[in-house]
């Protein structure tokens, strides 16, 4: 039996514990008059989180890869053809108790933001020069999280019962100050991490 367990563990692909759903987004780069911009969407009033800023993306459907989901969602939301999207690769991703969000970086080809015909999930799009994001870091603000229990929570099955010291922790949420637009939360997280990666690799002119 130990040999079987050993072989099983060698071949096992670990996954996050929980019932997280996989999502995939694209961080779209676009060349405007020789300058690299990042393109953002403003979510329409007909879907969740209306008016918020996001990248194109959504839930991964059965049978498709993370990258395929990011491409499909971008095609649908921005009404693009597959030939308009060149994926460079995947950057760091976000994992929490509800979601695993994968973020791919790529370029939109032969596209101008003014000519995009977005679908019903998108109110509008806008772009921010990558140079601005590289030289203007977000502000991080803390929010406290604490544990709450149902009335029938089995305190008798844990040490110290209802006097157990539950962890209380803080989340640090990034906010960019952009004229006329919101940029915070996961989208700001991916944006900031992307610029940190470029800076660490020294891929931009000082």
Buried (B, 14 or more C-beta within 10 A) or exposed (E): EEEEEEEEEEEEEEEEEEEBEBBBBBBBBBEBEEEBBBBBBBBBEEBEEEEBBBBBBBEBEEEBEBBBBBBBBBBBBBEBEEEBBEBEEBBEBBEEEEBBBBBBBBBBEEBEBEEBEBEEBBBEBBBBEBEEBBEEEBEEEEEEEEEEEEEEEEEEEEEEEEEEEEEEEEEEBBBBEBEEEBBBBBBBBBBBBBBEEBEEEEEEEE
